[in-house]
């Protein structure tokens, strides 16, 4: 049995193991020669597809095939319950777990049996996404020792290769997320001081801008079978080559070509590159550093290979990034080091991660909802916090506890504030008079997974005890079913959508997502409760007529709040 580190990336994933002679990056997939020459020799694309025979394929086979591909599955974890795979609606947990299981099987085919892993996540990953990532890896047959933030893993990989003591700023910009993290590194101990980022920003967004430019002015474009996928790959390769070439020629669908210079590419992606300035400046401010205080800069992820990105980093910080580290594999290498630390194979390293957002609940002050902070931002994990609360009205029988992750310094409805989940909690008997207070405790474990507890202050009785979850990850019975289906998929190559047939219609799923995620957290308690009850009825109804009535009722309710969508 072997302990490993998995970089579960938005666009690419990497598996590494620690050995007494150093880190070994495992070849779990075989890229085409042209991609290998561009630096992709050790990565597996985080892509799933269904081929013409109905078989599920992964990695380079999916990326290069003609089937409908599903990319960036990691972006689904914070908010989506289901996703289309071919013509099937599949639970997100089932799909992600199947990908992890494929990684495990691929390693076994190389003669490496992996049982325990450390899995990486973006530093700005929300609590829900952290929980679902861990659950999915576990359903694939891994024992997850911990989750580790990607920038911290990269810093650990750098330090294992060359001395990196001091203040380290890690800029991790891959295919789907941008993270900037400030770390103190002293004698092999890594402590996160601050972190900031953009949850959905990366290589995929650069690809989209380049593709739009190339297709600009082309009318009556008809996509043949497979041509859309072929064009997407052509654009991605062109973007990568422009990091070393002054110009590229991109083949157009249907014939012809278009030349793009590096200068033009930099012009069209400049708004995306400018997004880098805010998290760098915010991270430095929260760590109480200046640019002159930074000792080392690490650039991780494929997007950091783009010359204009490196130029902006140099403009802001005034120092050159450290060299000698593979930006494509560094995160996985660091995760392997973390795994070896946790299994006592390495004794002279350690790491501590921190929260990237404040965490709290919603309280009401004279009818105005406010963000009541319980655990502050940049608190080292594990972390916990408690606050005592009272019902707003003497006769109140219950309260809704809403979990909010974000920034208490801005308006509650600001986009940075994520309303994760809510529960209705029955309060002590009103006959007790004024003494009806309760203590609400939030606790992050080392992995950043959140546990909630509410306790009656007078009797000590438990009012609520939950772990933050979302989708199928919140139902342990369903997780058992998913794990069985994952094993079947790996054995047969066929993914089964039987677990999500109750929400098979994408239109129904869209309505449910609107109600649960975009309206219910922001409206009055009675309206929110009604919406969630209707959504539950739709999800569990076996009678088509009853489901239709509930759908119509929910649509009517949603129509009153379209300005929130």
C-alpha positions, -999 to 999 in steps of 0.1 A, spaced: 0 0 0 12 35 -9 4 70 4 0 96 -23 -8 132 -31 -36 140 -57 -38 174 -73 -74 173 -83 -74 202 -108 -100 220 -128 -84 211 -161 -57 186 -152 -50 162 -123 -17 148 -111 -7 119 -88 26 118 -69 41 96 -42 68 102 -17 98 79 -16 130 80 5 148 91 -26 124 119 -34 90 127 -50 79 105 -79 52 118 -102 32 88 -115 24 85 -152 -13 78 -149 -22 87 -185 -4 89 -218 -7 122 -237 -2 126 -275 34 135 -284 25 172 -293 10 177 -258 39 159 -241 63 183 -258 44 212 -244 49 200 -208 19 178 -203 37 145 -199 28 139 -163 -8 151 -162 -42 136 -168 -69 160 -181 -98 162 -156 -122 153 -184 -149 127 -186 -167 116 -218 -190 89 -232 -178 74 -265 -199 61 -293 -203 27 -276 -216 42 -244 -184 36 -225 -171 62 -201 -136 75 -210 -113 98 -190 -82 119 -194 -65 122 -227 -88 96 -244 -118 119 -235 -99 151 -244 -89 138 -279 -121 118 -286 -152 129 -306 -177 123 -278 -194 150 -258 -169 160 -231 -175 172 -195 -147 195 -184 -140 214 -152 -161 191 -130 -145 207 -99 -164 239 -106 -196 219 -101 -189 211 -64 -198 244 -47 -233 247 -61 -245 220 -86 -264 188 -77 -265 171 -111 -248 174 -145 -255 161 -180 -232 132 -191 -241 124 -227 -279 122 -226 -280 113 -189 -285 134 -157 -259 122 -132 -253 133 -96 -221 154 -93 -208 133 -64 -212 102 -86 -193 117 -115 -164 131 -94 -161 99 -74 -159 79 -106 -130 102 -118 -111 96 -85 -118 58 -89 -103 60 -124 -71 76 -110 -69 48 -84 -73 22 -111 -48 38 -134 -22 38 -106 -29 1 -99 -23 -7 -136 12 8 -131 17 -16 -102 11 11 -75 -17 3 -50 -27 35 -33 -48 35 -1 -42 68 17 -41 102 0 -39 139 6 -61 158 -19 -55 194 -29 -82 221 -31 -81 258 -40 -73 281 -11 -105 300 -17 -126 268 -19 -158 271 1 -167 247 29 -193 228 8 -168 221 -20 -142 209 5 -167 184 21 -179 171 -13 -143 167 -25 -134 146 5 -165 124 2 -160 118 -35 -124 106 -30 -136 84 -1 -163 68 -22 -136 60 -48 -118 38 -22 -92 63 -8 -87 70 28 -84 108 28 -58 119 54 -65 155 49 -73 182 23 -45 208 17 -47 241 0 -30 241 -34 -6 271 -28 6 256 5 13 223 -13 33 241 -40 54 259 -14 62 226 3 73 212 -30 95 241 -36 111 239 -2 119 202 -7 139 211 -38 157 243 -26 157 265 5 126 287 6 126 300 42 111 334 46 80 351 33 66 332 3 39 345 -20 23 317 -40 3 326 -71 -16 296 -82 -35 302 -115 -45 270 -133 -74 261 -156 -102 272 -134 -92 291 -102 -69 319 -91 -54 317 -56 -29 341 -40 -15 329 -6 10 344 17 30 319 38 57 320 64 82 292 59 106 285 87 127 253 90 102 232 71 71 246 88 46 263 65 20 287 81 -6 304 59 -9 341 68 -35 352 43 -52 341 11 -73 357 -16 -84 348 -50 -110 345 -78 -131 312 -76 -137 310 -114 -108 324 -133 -82 305 -153 -71 290 -185 -106 281 -197 -115 317 -196 -84 327 -216 -94 300 -241 -129 314 -245 -116 349 -252 -92 337 -278 -119 315 -294 -143 345 -296 -116 367 -312 -108 340 -338 -145 335 -347 -152 372 -348 -168 382 -381 -174 347 -393 -211 343 -403 -232 312 -409 -207 290 -392 -218 254 -393 -202 230 -369 -198 195 -382 -197 164 -359 -166 167 -337 -155 201 -352 -164 221 -321 -142 199 -300 -114 200 -325 -115 238 -326 -115 240 -288 -83 219 -288 -68 240 -316 -74 272 -295 -60 257 -263 -28 246 -281 -24 280 -297 -27 297 -263 0 275 -249 23 280 -279 19 318 -277 39 317 -244 70 308 -265 61 320 -300 54 355 -313 25 342 -335 4 312 -343 -20 301 -370 -53 287 -359 -73 264 -382 -109 275 -386 -139 251 -385 -150 244 -420 -117 254 -436 -93 283 -436 -71 298 -408 -64 329 -389 -31 342 -375 -29 356 -340 1 374 -326 12 373 -290 5 411 -288 -31 406 -300 -36 377 -276 -23 398 -247 -47 426 -257 -78 405 -257 -69 387 -223 -58 419 -206 -90 423 -185 -85 387 -172 -48 394 -163 -58 426 -145 -79 405 -122 -46 393 -107 -39 427 -92 -67 427 -66 -60 394 -49 -22 401 -47 -28 435 -31 -55 422 -8 -33 392 3 -4 415 10 -26 439 30 -41 411 51 -8 396 58 5 430 67 33 427 42 46 451 16 60 440 -18 95 447 -4 88 421 24 83 392 0 113 369 -1 101 344 -27 74 343 -54 61 309 -67 41 308 -99 20 277 -101 -4 265 -128 -5 267 -165 -18 302 -167 12 315 -149 33 304 -179 17 332 -200 44 360 -204 20 389 -197 10 372 -164 46 370 -153 51 406 -164 23 419 -142 36 399 -112 70 415 -117 55 449 -119 36 445 -87 63 428 -66 95 438 -82 112 404 -79 116 374 -102 97 342 -94 117 312 -81 127 287 -108 134 250 -108 98 239 -100 74 223 -125 43 244 -123 22 215 -137 32 190 -110 43 211 -80 9 210 -63 7 172 -64 43 169 -53 35 190 -22 4 169 -15 26 138 -15 49 155 10 19 164 32 8 127 31 43 116 41 42 141 70 9 127 82 21 91 81 54 100 99 75 92 69 88 128 70 95 143 104 111 176 96 82 193 78 48 205 89 21 228 76 -8 249 89 -36 263 67 -60 291 73 -95 302 65 -99 323 34 -134 337 44 -151 348 75 -178 324 87 -210 333 106 -248 334 107 -275 358 99 -290 379 128 -317 405 128 -313 440 144 -345 459 143 -357 440 113 -324 444 94 -305 412 86 -268 413 94 -237 391 91 -228 379 127 -192 366 125 -182 335 145 -149 325 129 -128 353 114 -109 352 81 -73 340 81 -78 319 112 -55 289 113 -72 255 110 -85 237 129 -106 266 142 -137 270 163 -159 299 175 -190 303 197 -215 330 202 -247 333 223 -279 343 206 -315 351 218 -348 348 199 -359 381 184 -394 379 199 -406 365 233 -431 341 218 -409 329 190 -410 291 187 -381 285 163 -353 302 146 -336 297 112 -299 292 115 -283 303 83 -246 296 76 -229 324 58 -193 324 44 -178 356 32 -171 391 44 -190 407 73 -177 441 63 -199 443 32 -237 442 27 -252 408 34 -264 404 -2 -230 412 -16 -218 384 -41 -188 376 -19 -212 363 8 -222 327 2 -253 314 20 -243 278 24 -272 262 41 -299 268 67 -318 248 93 -350 254 113 -342 249 150 -370 246 176 -364 268 206 -370 261 243 -405 265 256 -416 302 256 -429 297 292 -393 299 303 -394 336 298 -362 355 290 -339 326 296 -341 310 261 -307 317 249 -286 292 229 -250 290 220 -241 285 183 -207 268 177 -189 265 144 -159 243 141 -136 238 111 -115 207 112 -80 206 97 -94 200 63 -116 231 63 -148 210 66 -174 228 88 -194 213 117 -223 232 134 -236 227 169 -264 246 188 -270 241 225 -296 253 249 -277 274 275 -300 265 304 -303 227 300 -273 219 279 -295 200 255 -285 197 219 -307 217 195 -286 211 163 -256 191 152 -247 190 115 -218 189 91 -221 213 62 -229 194 30 -248 198 -2 -265 176 -28 -262 139 -24 -233 144 0 -257 153 27 -275 119 26 -254 90 39 -278 64 25 -273 78 -9 -236 79 -5 -236 41 0 -255 37 -32 -232 60 -51 -201 41 -39 -216 9 -53 -224 26 -86 -189 40 -88 -174 5 -85 -198 -8 -112 -188 20 -136 -151 13 -132 -157 -25 -138 -181 -21 -167 -171 13 -182 -208 24 -181 -221 52 -159 -257 46 -145 -280 75 -139 -306 56 -119 -297 75 -87 -307 109 -102 -338 100 -123 -361 119 -100 -344 151 -113 -338 138 -148 -355 167 -166 -329 196 -168 -357 221 -167 -369 208 -134 -334 208 -121 -330 244 -132 -361 254 -112 -349 236 -81 -315 253 -83 -331 287 -86 -353 281 -56 -327 265 -33 -296 286 -42 -307 319 -56 -339 328 -38 -345 308 -6 -314 321 13 -325 358 8 -363 359 14 -385 359 44 -384 327 65 -420 317 57 -414 320 20 -380 303 22 -396 274 41 -424 271 15 -399 270 -13 -377 244 3 -407 222 11 -420 224 -25 -384 216 -38 -383 185 -15 -417 174 -28 -406 177 -64 -374 157 -57 -392 129 -39 -425 126 -57 -433 93 -74 -467 105 -87 -463 126 -119 -495 146 -112 -484 155 -77 -449 165 -90 -465 187 -116 -487 205 -91 -456 211 -69 -436 224 -99 -464 248 -109 -466 261 -74 -429 266 -72 -428 283 -105 -455 307 -93 -435 315 -62 -402 320 -81 -420 344 -105 -423 369 -76 -386 371 -71 -371 370 -106 -350 400 -98 -329 377 -76 -321 353 -104 
